[in-house]
Each structure stands twice: as C-alpha cells, then as structure tokens.
C-alpha cells in the first residue's frame, strides 16, 4: 500500500479548499512580480509561516522559478516540534496537499542517506512539521512533473551542518532545485528585527558561510532554519555562484504589531 503524509496544516497555515488555495497563491504570484532574471537557478530560500504573513514573500521566490523545469526538488526544513539527533528524509511515498499528491524521489533520497549514517530515511520530524508542507502548494503551482526529497534536520549543530552539506554536494545537479525553508528573527521589535535580519541578508548575498555562522552562533542574527542555510552555503562553496535577496519583510507589516515580529525573506542562489 502507498503511504502518503496528509496535509496536517491545510485550513490553518493555508486554505483547505483547492479552489481557494489556488486563487490565493495565484493572487500572491501576480502581486510578487520582479525584474530579476536567474538563468541557472537551483536554490531558493523561502519562509514558512502562514500564508497571511509570509506567503507574499514566498511568492517572490517562487516567481523566480515559475515555468522552469526541475525533475527533483529537495526541501530542507528545521524541526519545530520534535528534537532528534540526525537528519530525516521522509520514507513514505508522497506528501499530500489540497492540490494533490507530490511523490517522494526514493532514488535521490537513498543516495543522500548513503552519504552519512547521520542521514536516514524515516518519519522523525515529518509528523507535525509545517515547514515543508507550506512550500508544496507553491511548487505545485509553478512547476510541473517533479518529485521531492523532504529533509528535516532534527539538530542544527555544526556536525550535522557539515554532514548535510557533504551529502547535498553529492546529489546536486542541473535537474535539481533546493528549497531552504526558513523564517528569520522571532519576537523582537521591528527595529531590532530589521537589524538582525539585514545581517542574514548580507551574508546570503555574499555567500558568506563563516560570517553567517558567527552571527547565528553569537545571537547577532536568528533563523529557525539557520543550520540549513549554512549547509547549503557550504555545499556550494567550491562553485561559482551568486545570490540575491529578492524580498524581505516582517509579520508586523500584516499584523501592524511592531513590538514582536517575525522576519521573512526570499532569496535566489544561481550561477
């Protein structure tokens, strides 16, 4: 029997009805237009809060890949609700959203898992995690005929960052897109969040692994998927790439509460 992960957060982080969901995503994509051209784009960073708060920022990133062709999408997620030592790739057959099933690419999953004993196929981190699920309706809207490798990092310490980086470097190719799912600073004032998030944006655009690691470790900046961003930067550090932060904002722009905000950005890494 096929084993599919159900859409746990439909009706909570995004609309449950397919027609309403499609209309909301298309409206955000129509609004989030930009003039950037990324001909060889294989990595995007996108936020994962409820669509009301971060959906438009995510749409800026997804417009960058709209209509492009990728056979496999590797989605890198932090684990918000479940701690475990290691990096878990979903071992079921598909993730389900209101827009349909997205199949898991077991061939790429197995290759990634074989790169280290710290990376394995299982269900840890996938049961109640939203950071992968909220990316999928966007992917289903802008891409056709793709499979996914859903990856959740249960521990973002340096050892696992390096392990994931090495594994990613062994499976990346021209037919693969990587989506790094991460929000930025949490529950600071708008002014402080802007300072902290600007540091992350600068490090991403400079592809500055060491600078970002220092800022995250010292508390000068925050990102719930910081270890995943670091893994991605380290995985490509020997390659010629450029990066562009396409959009950055906070939850305060929607809630109008500027005392405790969450930061979001979308970015593209390309060659």
N, C-alpha and C positions, 0 to 999 in steps of 0.2 A: 504493500500500500504506500501511496505517496504521503509524505509528511510535510505539511505546509504550516509556516508560522502565521497565525491570524493577525489581522490589523488591530492590535490592542488599543491604539490611541486614536482611531477614527472616531469622530464625534467629540474629541477632546482637544487634540492639538490641531486638527484639521477636519473639514466636513466629512460626514459619514456617507452622504448620498453622492453617488458618482457624478451626476449632472451638476450638482452644486460645487463639488470639488473641482471638476474640470473648468467650470466657469470662473472660479476664484483664481485658479492657477493661471488661466489664460489672461485674466484681467491684470494680474501682477506682472506677467511676462510683457504684456503690452505697455505697461507703465515703466518697467525697468529697462528701457532701451538705452544703449550706449554706442559710441562710435569706435570702440576698441576692436582691433582685428588680431586674433590669435591663431595664426595658420597651423601651428603644430602644438595644439593644446592637449595636455594629457593629465593635468592635475588641477582641480579646483578645491577651494576651501569654502564651505558654506555653513551657515548657522542652523541650529536645530530646535529652536523654541517653537511655540505655537505660531501658526501662520499669521495670526493677527499682529504679532510683534516682530517676527523675523522673516516672514515669508517674502516681503518685497526685497529685502537684502539678498535672500537666497536667489530670488528670481534674476537679479543682476548677474550672478554667477552662472545660472543655468542658461541665460540668454547667450552666454559666450560659447556654449556647446550646442546650441539649438541647431538641429539639422546635420550635425557632424555624425560620423559613423565610428562606433566602438563595438567590438564583439563582447568585451568584458568590462564591467565596472567594479572596481574594488572599493568598498565603502569602509572607511576607518572610523570607529566610534569609541568614545570613552564608555565606561560603565558607571552609570549614575546611581544604581540601586544595589549592586551586588559586587562585593570585592572578591577577587580570586587571583591567585598568583599565576600569571600566564596570559596568553593571547588566544582567544577562542574564535574559531571560524564556524559558523552555523553548519551543522551536519545534516540538516533536513534538505528537502528538495526544492523549496521555494519560500519566498516571503509573499504574503498576500496583502493587497490594499483594496480599497473600493474600486480601483481601476483595473483589477485583475491580478494574476499571478506573475511574479518575477522569478525565473528559475535560477537556482544556485549552480555555478560552474564548479563541479566537483573536480575536474582535471586541474584547474588552476588552484583550487583550494588545497588539493593534495600536494601539489608542488610547493606551495607556500608552507604547508605544515611540515614537509620533509626537510625544510631548511634549518629547523631547530626543534628540539624537544620541548621548548617553551611555547611553541605554537602548535595548536592541536585542533582537531575538529570535534565540536561538542555543542552544548546548549548553554553553558555558563555565559552570563551577560546578555543573552538574547531574549530571555523570557519576558522581562518587563522594561526593556530598553527602547527609548523613543528615538535616539539619535540617528539610527539607520532608517527606521520606518518613515520618518518625516521627509527624508530625501527621495524616497521612491516615487511618490506621485509626480514630482518634478521630472525625474528621469523618465518615467513612463510617458510624459507629455512631450519632451524634447528629443527623445531618442527612439529608435526602432530596433527590434531584433537584437537584444542584448541579454546577457546573463550577469549575475552578480557574485561577488565574493564578499560576504558580510563578515567583517572582522571587528571584534570588541576587545579592547585592551583592558584587562582587569587590574593591572598595576602599571603605573606610568613612570616607574623609576628608571634610572639610567640604563640598567642592564636590559630591561625589556625594550626600551627605545632602540638600543643598538641591535638587538635581536630582530625586531620588526624591520628596521632599516635594511639589514642584510638580506632578510627574506624578500622584501619588496624589490630590492635591486635585482634579484634573480628572476623575477617574473614579469617585470615591466617590459612592454613592447609597444609598437606603434598602434596596435589594435586595442590597447587597454587605457581606460580612464580611471584615475583615482579621485575619489571624493573624500576629503578630510572633513568630518563633521565636528564642528566646534563652535561654541559661543566664547565670549571673551570675559571681561571682568564682571563680577557679580555683586550687586547690592551696595555699591558706592554711590556717592553723589555724581551728578552728570559731569561736573568739572573734573573730579578725580578720575572717573571712568575714561574721560576723553584723554587725559594724560597717560594713563596706563595702557589704553588700547592703541594709542598712537605709537607707543614703543613697539608693540607687536606688529603693527602695520609696517613700520620702518624696517624691522628685522626681516619680515617676509619679503618685502620688495628688494632688500639687499641680499636675500638668500643667506642670511647670517645665522647659521646654526649656533655658534658659540655665544653670540650676543643674546639670542632668544633664550637659550638655556640659562644664561646668567640672570636675565631679567625674571624668568619664571621662578628660578630657584631662590632668588633674593626677595621675591614678592613685589618687584617693581612693576610687574605685569601679571595678568591672570588669564588662563584659558582652560576650560574644563577638558579640552582636547589638546592641551599643550604638548603632551608627550607624543601624540600622533603627528602634530605639525613638525616636531623635531625629527621624528622617524622619517617623515617624507623628505625633509630638507637633507638629512644625512644620506638617504638612499640615492639622491641625485647629485651629491656634491662633486662628483667627478665628471659631471656632464655640463655642457654649455646650456644654461637656461637663463630665462628672465622671469620676473614676477611683477604683477600689477594688482594692487588692491583696487577693486572696481567700485565698491560701495562700503561705507561704514556708518553705523548709527547706533542708537541705544533704544531700549524699551520705553524710555521717557518720551520719545517723540510720538509715541502712540498713547501711552497712559497719561501723559502730562504730569507724571510724578517724577520729579528730577532729584529726589532725595535718595532713592535707592533704585538704581537702574541696572540693566544687564546689557553688555555690549555685544554687537554683532558686526561681522564683516564678511564680504565675499571677495575672493581673490583668484587669480589665474596664474599658473606657472606653466611656461611654454618655452619652445625653442625656435 
